[in-house]
């Protein structure tokens, strides 16, 4: 877990990240995400923390929403640039906990568990404060995050398989003392015994802790759903989409 995030998200990771039409890029996954963010943005400007290769930002910008990104990994930005130029989707190189994009925004968003890439509570709180610095009064910060699956861990077991399918196995190993998890992604083909493995470290966050981070940055929880389509969040939900709002007049949507 000693590697920096910009070392983890290198050229090889950037090349593997885009899977058009499948996985995170499947229409049934991406469509509701873009629709909900467009609804929250209204006619305002939008900022994506950890914009990556533009999985969400590119289609959102394609619908006429003014989108800016912040991204630490240059290889991820290079991959984004194969889909959108600087004029269409400007990107600031830097850490989402501290980098500053010019201007103010109606909406800041952070998708697909990425706040957990910040490996300390201090950095995660700083991310909320950075979002608040960028927002207009009444602006919103949206976070998509998984719920730690600790209930699946029997005594003495440290790993949980979160997905298994043709050509892929994903498992998380937990350090419950330090609130850390490492995700292991095994990809393999049908024709050979060799597999590729990609590992990424995270600090997991319970929803209640996330809400407290938001309060420290001046936000209030406006809504929480189990997914981008608005399904009810329950004790059995594996993830959530949480919308936080700063004090101030709500912008017309």
C-alpha positions in Angstrom: 0.0 0.0 0.0 3.0 2.3 -0.3 2.5 3.3 -3.9 1.2 6.7 -4.7 -2.1 7.1 -6.5 -0.4 8.6 -9.6 1.8 5.5 -9.7 -1.1 3.2 -9.5 -3.1 4.9 -12.2 -0.3 4.6 -14.8 -0.4 4.2 -18.6 -1.3 0.5 -18.4 -4.1 1.2 -15.9 -5.4 4.0 -18.1 -5.5 1.7 -21.2 -7.4 -0.9 -19.3 -9.9 1.5 -17.7 -12.1 2.2 -20.7 -14.4 -0.7 -21.6 -16.9 0.9 -24.0 -20.4 -0.6 -23.7 -19.6 -3.0 -20.8 -18.9 -2.8 -17.1 -18.9 0.8 -15.8 -19.5 1.9 -19.4 -22.6 -0.1 -19.9 -25.6 2.0 -20.9 -27.6 0.8 -17.9 -24.8 2.0 -15.6 -23.8 5.2 -17.3 -27.2 6.4 -18.4 -28.8 6.9 -15.0 -25.6 8.5 -13.7 -25.5 11.1 -16.5 -29.2 11.8 -16.3 -29.1 12.4 -12.5 -26.1 14.7 -12.7 -27.6 16.7 -15.5 -30.7 17.1 -13.4 -28.7 18.4 -10.4 -26.6 20.7 -12.6 -29.5 22.6 -14.1 -28.0 25.4 -16.1 -24.9 25.7 -13.9 -21.3 24.8 -14.3 -20.1 21.4 -13.1 -16.8 20.1 -11.6 -15.8 16.4 -11.5 -13.1 15.4 -8.9 -10.9 12.6 -10.2 -12.3 12.9 -13.7 -10.2 10.0 -14.9 -10.6 9.1 -18.6 -13.9 11.0 -18.8 -16.3 8.1 -18.4 -19.0 10.4 -17.0 -17.7 13.8 -17.9 -17.5 13.3 -21.6 -21.2 12.2 -22.1 -22.3 14.9 -19.7 -20.4 17.6 -21.6 -21.9 16.1 -24.8 -25.3 17.0 -23.5 -24.4 20.7 -23.2 -23.3 20.8 -19.5 -20.2 22.9 -18.9 -17.8 20.4 -17.2 -14.4 20.9 -15.8 -12.3 18.1 -14.3 -9.5 17.7 -11.7 -7.3 14.6 -12.1 -4.0 13.5 -10.6 -2.9 11.0 -13.2 -1.5 12.3 -16.4 -2.0 9.0 -18.3 -5.7 9.1 -17.4 -5.9 12.6 -18.7 -4.1 11.5 -21.9 -6.7 8.8 -22.4 -9.5 11.4 -21.9 -7.9 13.6 -24.5 -8.5 10.9 -27.1 -12.3 11.6 -26.6 -12.5 15.3 -25.7 -10.2 18.3 -26.2 -9.3 21.0 -23.6 -11.8 23.5 -25.0 -14.6 20.9 -24.6 -13.5 19.6 -21.2 -10.8 21.5 -19.4 -8.8 19.6 -16.8 -6.7 20.8 -13.9 -3.8 18.5 -12.9 -3.8 17.9 -9.2 -5.2 16.2 -6.1 -8.9 16.3 -5.5 -8.3 17.2 -1.9 -6.4 20.4 -2.6 -6.3 21.4 -6.3 -8.2 24.5 -7.3 -10.2 24.9 -10.6 -11.0 28.4 -11.8 -14.4 29.9 -11.1 -17.4 28.6 -9.1 -19.7 25.8 -9.8 -23.3 24.7 -9.2 -22.3 21.1 -8.7 -19.2 19.1 -7.7 -19.4 15.3 -8.0 -17.2 12.3 -7.2 -18.2 8.9 -8.6 -17.5 5.2 -8.4 -16.0 5.1 -4.9 -13.1 7.4 -5.7 -13.1 9.4 -2.4 -11.8 6.1 -0.9 -8.6 6.5 -2.9 -7.7 9.2 -0.3 -6.1 6.9 2.3 -6.6 9.0 5.4 -9.5 10.6 7.2 -7.8 13.9 7.1 -7.5 13.8 3.3 -11.1 12.8 2.9 -12.3 15.7 5.1 -10.1 18.0 3.0 -11.8 16.7 -0.1 -15.2 17.9 1.3 -13.7 21.3 2.2 -12.2 21.5 -1.3 -15.7 20.8 -2.8 -17.2 23.5 -0.6 -14.6 26.1 -1.8 -15.6 25.5 -5.4 -19.4 25.7 -4.9 -21.8 28.6 -5.2 -24.2 29.2 -2.2 -26.7 26.4 -2.3 -24.5 24.3 -4.4 -24.3 20.5 -4.2 -21.6 17.9 -3.7 -22.5 14.4 -4.9 -20.7 11.2 -3.9 -21.1 7.7 -5.1 -19.6 5.2 -2.6 -19.9 1.5 -1.7 -20.9 0.3 1.7 -18.1 -1.8 3.4 -19.1 -5.4 3.3 -17.8 -6.3 6.8 -20.9 -8.3 7.7 -19.6 -10.9 5.2 -16.4 -11.4 7.1 -16.6 -14.3 9.6 -14.1 -14.3 12.5 -10.5 -14.8 11.2 -11.3 -14.1 7.5 -9.9 -11.0 5.9 -11.2 -11.2 2.3 -14.5 -10.8 0.5 -15.2 -11.7 -3.1 -17.3 -8.9 -4.5 -17.6 -10.1 -8.0 -16.9 -13.3 -10.0 -17.7 -13.9 -13.6 -16.3 -14.9 -17.0 -12.8 -13.7 -17.2 -12.8 -11.7 -13.9 -12.6 -12.2 -10.2 -12.6 -9.2 -7.7 -11.9 -9.5 -4.0 -11.3 -7.0 -1.2 -8.9 -7.7 1.7 -9.8 -5.7 4.9 -7.6 -4.2 7.6 -10.4 -3.4 10.1 -8.1 -1.9 12.7 -6.9 0.8 10.3 -10.1 1.0 8.2 -8.1 0.1 5.0 -9.0 -2.2 2.2 -7.1 -3.4 -0.9 -9.1 -4.3 -4.0 -7.6 -7.1 -6.1 -8.8 -7.4 -9.7 -7.9 -10.6 -11.5 -8.5 -10.7 -15.2 -7.9 -13.8 -17.3 -8.6 -15.2 -20.8 -10.1 -18.5 -21.9 -7.0 -19.6 -23.8 -4.2 -19.5 -21.2 -3.4 -20.0 -17.5 -2.0 -16.6 -17.0 -4.0 -13.8 -15.3 -3.4 -10.1 -15.0 -3.8 -8.5 -11.5 -4.4 -4.9 -10.6 -4.5 -3.8 -7.0 -5.7 -0.5 -5.5 -5.7 0.6 -1.9 -8.6 2.4 -0.3 -9.8 3.8 3.0 -13.4 2.7 3.5 -16.0 5.1 4.9 -19.4 4.3 6.6 -22.3 6.5 5.5 -22.5 8.1 9.0 -18.8 9.0 9.0 -19.3 10.5 5.5 -22.1 12.6 6.8 -19.9 13.9 9.6 -17.2 14.8 7.1 -19.8 16.8 5.2 -20.9 18.7 8.4 -17.3 19.7 9.1 -17.2 21.3 5.6 -20.5 23.1 6.1 -22.8 20.7 4.1 -26.1 19.1 5.0 -27.3 15.8 3.7 -30.1 16.5 1.2 -30.8 12.9 -0.1 -29.4 9.4 -0.2 -30.4 6.7 -2.6 -29.1 3.2 -3.3 -28.3 4.0 -6.9 -28.4 6.8 -9.5 -32.0 5.8 -10.5 -33.1 6.7 -6.9 -33.8 3.3 -5.4 -34.4 3.4 -1.6 -31.3 3.1 0.5 -31.7 0.3 3.0 -29.5 -1.8 5.4 -29.0 -4.2 2.5 -27.8 -1.7 0.0 -24.3 -2.3 -1.3 -23.7 1.3 -2.2 -25.2 4.8 -2.2 -25.4 8.1 -4.0 -25.4 10.9 -1.4 -26.2 14.5 -2.3 -24.9 17.2 0.1 -25.9 20.8 -0.1 -24.3 24.1 1.1 -26.5 26.7 2.8 -28.0 29.3 0.5 -30.7 29.7 -2.0 -31.4 26.6 -4.1 -30.6 27.3 -7.7 -33.4 26.8 -10.2 -33.2 23.4 -11.9 
